[in-house]
Amino acid sequence: MSLLQRLDQDAERWMLLVFYVMLVLTMAIEVLRREIFAYSSIWGEEIVRYSFIYLAWIGAAAAVKERAHIRIDVLMHYVSPRVKALLYIFGDLVMFGVALIALYWSWETVHVSWKFGSVSHGLRISMVWFFMAVPLGFAIMIVRLIQSLLRDFRSLRDGTPVYEGDKLFD
């Protein structure tokens, strides 16, 4: 398997793993420091907060890839496979438009932070690194939406069932 195929398959998983491990380890260290040494740091709370933000946005992009976002799909049980594919394409196009707008405005926030040089209180690191979670999440989401649209158009063209992702309940 090539590097690009591996990234396509597992990029979000690895990023989520890194931020989750960072969050859990930092939180465990901070709890031990508070309970054993009666001392805590401001940087630990910041690392946990910003790791969680990255987890949320990368997780949202991963959910787009797997079609795992919460949806009401009662109607989908009563329509033909062709109409189902068209409905998914319509939903992805709407989400694509929203993601483009959100990417633009979230990038604007990063740009302003860069321009004025804002830094975090505890870590004294540029806030650009923390604000980048939102545009990164939307950029990955846009890539996954393009892949989803291509997959759905292929299903529509070939007359095969559209990819619906895993279902929590049947």
Order of alpha helices (4+ residues) and beta strands (2+ residues): alpha-alpha-alpha-alpha-alpha
